[in-house]
Amino acid sequence: MTKKILLDWLVPLVADLSRELSQSARYARLLNTLRQLFPCDAVALLRLEGDVLTPVAVKGLSPDTLGRRFRRDEHPRLELLLQQRRPMRFAQDCSLPDPYDGLIEHPPGPLEVHDCMGCSLYLDDQLWGLLTLDALDPCCFDLVDLDLLEAFASLAAATVKAGERIQGLTKRVEAEHQRAELYRQAVPSPTPRELIGQSPAHRQMMDEIRLVADSSLTVLITGETGVGKELVAEAIHQASNRARKPFISLNCAALPDALVESELFGHVRGAFSGAVQERKGKFELADGGTLFLDEIGELPLAVQAKLLRALQSGQLQRLGSDYEHRVDVRILSATNRDLAAEVRAGRFRADLYHRLTVYPLPVPPLRARGQDVLLLAGYFLEENRVQLGVRGLCLTAKAQQALLHYTWPGNVRELEHLIGRAALKALARAPQPPKILSIDEQVLDLPGLAPTTATQLVEEIAHSALAQEWDLRQAMDEFQRQLIRNALEQYGPQWSKVARALKADPANLNRLAMRLGLK
């Protein structure tokens, strides 16, 4: 490789360090350059968070890879790379399982990786993560200069650092808020589950979470069944200055009417039959922290009045007691009902409704989140892979398309249950435990699958635009993004054919694809 060719590839990356780019675009350009320097089937950038490696960008791997989480103790190849400061290539006869077996996009179907190398990335002498390169050809990296890969890793680290500078500042501010809250004893909240997604609808929701988290406003989280409203509430709590204090959750629909008041406000001994001792309610348990009231629309009217008083004054009485307690609690609530309609029907108090909806936060349905379906599927696939004890668990290309074209009336919860059910069925149908277990569209058994027509695409994006309050530019960007994705699914990564199919100038299409985060 001549110095001129090398400079032609590396100079644009150096120039990117001073440019304003989205994190996804920055990482995509980094991996594209990596594949030009070291031709191979797949490359990935993974970030180390605790003992888990999270893919933040991939090229040549199945889209669901971005939703997977690789534990160090379950993937010995990745662990060996993390332990080395210099790049490392694995021997062709290495018996250690490869984490990407079955995930490399290749026409014949899921295949095992035959050549693998990678290197660790350090930021300010701290281990940040990994770059990995994989190929199906066992001799692909025979002539690779590992010193060149090490030099590229230094440039990659600088790219990552530039992309994470603002994010790092935000995290340090949040950490200062949390340290300020340690002046009193805290009841630790459980580790929050992760909100996974990269779609515009998901990013807008995350922006809303960050915006409202550090305020004291009450938040009403709305959305269809199964979209993850409780996860959103946990994320708000964890990003707030109450993160070190309790996060207490109560499902208002899961309790008989007679017990709701006791659960909220507590009771004294003898307050009712069976009350053999005093008991704190959820408000007292959440003192200093956050109280999440799920299915708030199911509260009886009598309890709504007492809840309103607690919200207004911060004071409450245990059931059967004459004494008042004062608490400092932030209220988050959620519902899949139209509370405004419930108010008009007389089933919900108007004054409580206005107290709860100081900051309404809608959670988008899964059908409005595009490729996020595959990221979430990857997350659930990795969970099931560990539970079933198989080396690899992947979706066929047709299964991925089936997931993308389904309307998901049950949203993320339905997807989670479907992946678990399909993985179990696929394992049961295998004559013997395979190294790589593939899930096809027949095992998914989704009803009413049909290709998305142009009319359906326009209707879906129009629905998302109105639901997420996009401006016209955002809606047009999403339409163009989906149109190009559909063409890529038909023609593969052959951009000249895609340009002809869309009747677009190849150079203009290339610039548009980069602006939309598709390259």
N, C-alpha and C positions, 0 to 999 in steps of 0.2 A: 504494500500500500504506500503510495507516494505521499510526501508531506503535503503537497497541494490538495490532494483528494481529502486527506485527513482534516486539513484546515477548512475546506469547503463544508464539511459536515459539522465541525465543532464551533466555528465562528458564530453561526446563527444562535446556538445555545448560549454562548457567552453574551451575545447581544440581548437575549431574552431576559437576562438577569436584571436589566434596568427597565424592562417594559412592563406595562400594566396588563397582566394576563390573568384569566381565571385559573384557579389551581388545577382544574381538570385539563384545560388547554396546555398549561405549562408541562404537566406530567405526560400528556399525550405526545408533545413534541420531543420530550426527553426520550421516551421509549421508541418513537419512530427513528430517532438518530441512533439509538442503541442497536436496533435491528439492521440499520444500514451498515454500521461498522462491523457487526458480528451477525451475518445472515443466519437465521434460525427460525424455528416454527413459532416460538412463543417467548415473550419476556414479561416480567412482572416487577412492580415496585411494591414492597410490603413494609408496613410500619410496625415496629415492636411496641406494644402497649402491655406492660406487665409481662406475663408469660404467653401472650397471644400475639401472633402476627396477623395483621389485617391488610388485605390487598387494597391499595388506594388507586392503582392504575394497572391495567393489563393490556397486552396486545397478543392476539393469536390464541387466547384462551376463551373458553366458554363464558358468556356474559354473567352467568351465575357465580363465577369465581369471585366477583367483587363482594358477594354477600357471604362468602365463607370466612371462617375464623380458624386459623391453624395454631394449635397449641404446641409449644416447643417440645413438650414431653411426648407428644404423639407423632412427631415428624422428625426423625433423627437426621435426615439430610439438611433440613433447615437449621436444626440445632448445631450441626457441625459448621455450617457457613457462618452462623452467629459467633462461634467461638474463634474464628479466624480473622485476623486483620487484613490478610492478603486474599486475593481471589483464589478460588479452589474449583478444580474440575474433578468430577467423580469418575472413577474407572468404569469402563463399559460393563464389566462383570460385577459391579457393586450390587450387593444383595439388599441394600436398604430400600424400603419402599419410597417411591417418588410421590410427593403430594399432588402432582399434576397428572398422574395417570388417569386417562379417560377424559381429561378436560381440554386437551389441545384440539382446536377446531381443525378437522381434517375430513375430507369427503367420505372415506371408507367407514367412518364411525369411530368410537372411542378406542384409542390405542395406548399402549404403554410407552412412556418416554424412554429413549435409549441413549441420549447424551445430555448431560446436565452440568452446568457450572453456575457460579454466582459469586457475589462478594458482599461483605457487610458495608453499611454506610455509617459514618460517624459525623455528627454535628458537634463542633466545639469539643472534640475528643470524647463525646458521649455516644454510645451505640444507639442509632436511630432505627435501623431496619436493614432490609436486604434488597439487592437487585438479583434476579434470577433469570437464567437463559436456558431454554430447553429445546431439544430437537428430537425428531423421530429417527433421523439418520445417526447411527452409532458413531460415525466418523466425522460428524459435522464440525466439531471443535478441534480436530487434529492439528490444524495450523494456526490456532489462535494464539496471539501474543498476550499472555496474562498481565504483563506490565502495562500494555495499552488499556486493558480492562480496568486495572487499578487506577490509571490516570483518569479514565472516564468516570470512575466512581467518585473521585474528588470533585469533578465538575457536577456530577449528579447531586452530591451533597450540597454544593452551593446553590443549585437549582431548588432543591427541597427547602433549604434555609430561606431563600427569597420568598418562596410560596407560603411559608409558615410564619413569617415575621409578624404579620398582623394578628394571626390566630394565637401566637404565643403571648403577645401583649394582652389580648383579651383574657386568656387563661390566668395570667399573673394578676390582673385586676380582680378576677373572680376569687382567686386564692386569698387575696388580701381581705376581701369581704368575709370569707369563711373563717380566716384566723381571728378577725374581730369578733366573731360570734362565739369563740371558745371560752368566754369569760364565765360561763355557767355550764353546769353538767348537761350533756346532751344525750338523748336516746338515739342511737345511730339508726338511720334509715337503711332498709335493705338495698343492696347494690342494684341500681336501676338497669332495666333492660335497655337494649340499644335501639334507637330509631334509625332504620336503614333506608337510604334512598338518595337519588341524585336528580330526580325529575324536577322541573320548574315548580310544580305544585308542592312537592316535598320541601324544596329549598325555601319557598315562600313561608311555609308553615314553620320551619326552623327559625327563619328571621323573626317571625311573630313571637316565637317562644323566647328568643334572646331579648327582644324588645320589652316584653311584659314581665320577664322573670324577676328582675331586681326591683320592681315596683311593689306596692302593697295592694294593688288593685285586685278585686275579686274577678275571677275569670270563669266564663261559662264555655266549656268545650263541647262543641256540637259535632255530630257526624253520624253516619249510619252504623248499624251494629257490626262489630268486628273490625273497625278501622284502627283501634288502638288508642282510645281516648285516655285510658288509665296510664299508658306509657307517656302520653303527652303531659299529663299532670305530673308524673314523676320527673320528667325532663324539666318542667318549669320549676319544680321544687329544688332540684339539684343545681340549677343555674342561678338560684336566688341566694340572698344573704341569710336564708334560713336553712341552707343545705345541711348544716351540722345538727339541726334540730329534728324532731320527729316528723315523719310523713305518715299520717294515719288515714286509712281508707275505709269507707263504709258504703256498701251497696244498699241503697234505700229500697230496692225492689226485692231484696232477699230476706226481709224480715217481716213478720206479721205486724199489722198496724199497732197492736198493743205494746210491742217491744221497741218500736222505733224511738220513742221519746227517752226510754231508759238507756238505749244504746248511745244516743247523742249526748244526753245531759247527766247520765248516771242515776243512781238511786241510793236511798238509805235503807238500813235494815228495817223490815216490816212494811215497806212502802206498798207492797202487793204480795199476794200469795206466792211463796217461793223465794222471796227476797230475804235470805237468811243472813246476809252481811252487806255492808256498804260496798258500793262499786263505783269507780270513776267512769264517766262517759267519754266518748271520743273527743269532745271538746277539751276536757282536762288533760287527756293523754297527749293531745296535740299542742298543748300550751307552748308557745314560743316557736312552733313550727307551722306545718300545713295540714289542713283537714280537707280531704278529697271526698266529696259526696257524689257518688256515681248514681245514675238513674234518678236524679233529683226530682224529675217530674212525677215520680211515684209517691212522694211524701203526702201523707194525709193533711187536709186543710188545717186541722187543729195543731199539728206539729209545725206546719209552716209558720203559724203566728209566733210560736215560741222561738223558732229559728230566726225569724226576722228580728225579734227583740235582742237575741244574742249578737246578731250581726251589727245592730245599731249601737248597742251599749257595751258590748264585750262582757256582759254579765249573764250568769245563768244560775239556775237552781236545780239541784238534784231532785229527782222525783221523790216526793214525800218529805222534803226538807223545807224549812222556813228561811234558811240562810242562803245568801248569794255568794257566788264565786266570780272573780274577775279573771278572764283569760286573754291572752294575746295570740290569736290564731288567724292565719290567712286562709280564706275559703276558696277552694277550687271546686267546681261542680261540672257535671257532664250529663248529657241527655241525648237520646236519639229521637226525641219528640220535638214537635214545633211548640215551644212553650208560649209563644205569642198567641197561637190558636187555643192553647189550653187556658190562657187567661181570658180570652173572649168567651170561651165555653163555661167559665166559672169554676174550673177545676184547679186553677192555680192562682195564687194571690198576685195582683198586679204590682203591689209595693215590693214583694219579695223578688218578683221577676226583675224589676229594675235594679234592685240591690245586687243580684247575681250577674247581671249582664253588663257590668261596668266595662268589661273588655271581652266581647265575644270572640272566640277563636275556633273557626271551622277546621275540621280534619278532613282532607280530601279522600274520596273513596278510591279503592285500589284501581278501578277501571280508568281513573283520571290520571294515573301515575306512570303510564307507559312502561318503559324498561325496568322500572323499580320492581315489577313482578318477578323478574329473573334474579335480581339481587336478593330479594327476600327468599326466593326459592333456594338460592345457593346457601343462605344462612340456615334454613331448615334442613337442607340436604346434609350439610356438615353435621348438624346435631344428630340426625338419624344415622349417618354413617358411623358415628361413634357408638350409638346405642345398639346398632345391629352388628357391630364388630366386623364390618367389611373394609377392605383396603381403599376402595374408591366407589363413589356413588354419584352418578351423573345423569343428566337429561339428554335424550336424543334431540336432534335438531327439530324434528316434528313435534316432539313433546314441548319444546320451548315455544314453538309457534302456537301450539294449542293453549298454553298458558297466557300468551300475549293476546289471543283473540277471544278469550273467555271474558264474560262481563262481571264476574265475581260479586254476586249478590251478598255473600257472607264476608267479603273483604279479606283482610289479612288473616283473620282467624280461620276462615274457610281454606285459605291457601296452606296454612300450617297443618291443619288436619288432613288435607288432601295429600300433601307430600309424605306425611307419616304413613298414611294408609297405602299409598302407591309404593313406597319403599318396601313395606312389609309384603305386599302382593308380589312385587318383582322378585324378592328373595325367595318366596314360597314357590314361584314358578320355575326357578333355576334348578336344573337337575342336580347340581352340586354347587356349593358355595363358590362364586366366582371371585377373581381378584378385583375386577371392576364390574360393578352392578349398574346396568343401564335401565332407566325408566323411560318407556316409550309412551306414545299417546294412548294406546289401548289400555295400559295399566292405569293411566290417569283417570280414564273413564269420565271425561267431562261431557255434560249434556249440551246439545245444540251448538256444536262448534261450526263456525262458518268463516271464510275469509272476510277480512274487513274491507268493505267497498269504499269507494271515494266518498260517497254520500255519508256513510257511517262515520268515516274519519272526520269529515267536516262537522257533523253533528256532535261527535264526542269532544272535539276541540272547542267548539262553540259553547258546549255545556261547561267544560272546564274553565273557559275564559270568564264566563259569567260567575261561576261559583267562586273562582279565585280572584275575581276583580282585576283581571289582566287588562292592560291597555291594548290597543289595536296592534302595536308593534310586537308585543309578547305573543299574542294569538297567531300572528302571521309567522313569527319565528317557529312556533311549535308546529304549525301546519307544514312548513317547509321541512322541518326536522323529521317529522313522521313520514312525509312523502319520500324523502331521500332514504330513510331507513327501509321503507317498503321496497324501494328499487334495489337497495343493497342486498336485501333478503332474496330477491329474485335473481340478480346477476352476480352476487358475491362482490368481493373487493376489486371489481374491474371498473374503475371510475370512468373510463372512456365509454363503456357500454351504458353505464348509468347516465352519463351526460347525454348520449344519443337518445336513450329512452325518455328522458325528461326534456329533450329538445333544448338543452342548455349549453352554453359555451363552456368547455372543460376548465379553462382557467377561472372563469367566474364561479363555476360550481365548486372548484377547489377552495377558493377564498370563502365562499359561503359555508362550506362544510367545516372549515376551520373556525369560523366565527360562531357557528352553532355547536361547536364542541364535538363534532363527528369525526375529526381527524386529529 
